[in-house]
Amino acid sequence: MSLLVAFGPPAAGKTTLATRLAARFDAPVLHSDDYTTRTYERLLDDARHLLREHALVVLDGTFHDPDWRAWARDSGDTYFLYATADLDTCLRRDWERADSIGEPGVRTIHRAFREQDATADADFTVDTRILPEETTFSLASRRVADWLSP
């Protein structure tokens, strides 16, 4: 059983990528936005339960705290897909959303990723500002397929 974690700054394209990858690999997807309290603790507990029934579970969330990423990695066979974009792109995308977290939130989390070099935790990094969505999905899909094959 495997856990795919799509993580990165707000509005970097994680949810789009996670949702498409879950559909491509016929896997359930859990979005951190769907949780309100003790978000990551509950998200990972739910993922562990789903892993009993599914070969792959996809998680979508910022995972901006390195401890949350470590916790996910300790859950077993885990692959981290880091979706990122520059601050201006994330701010613009967040502003265009109905469920915007707001500029202060985007700036704070984006800074946290920059300061901790989140790419060190990533098995694969994709800059969604540079690559078109279809190219991003195709590359990520191939990487995940390679990871899942024995």
Buried (B, 14 or more C-beta within 10 A) or exposed (E): BBBBBBBBBBBBBBBBBBBBBBEBBEBBBBBBBEBEEEBBEBBBEBBBEBBEEBEBBBBBBBBBEBEBBEBBBEBEEBBBBBBBBBBEBBBBBBEEEEEBBEEEEBBBBBEBBEEBEBEEBBBBBBBBBEBEEEEBBEEBBEBBEEBBEE
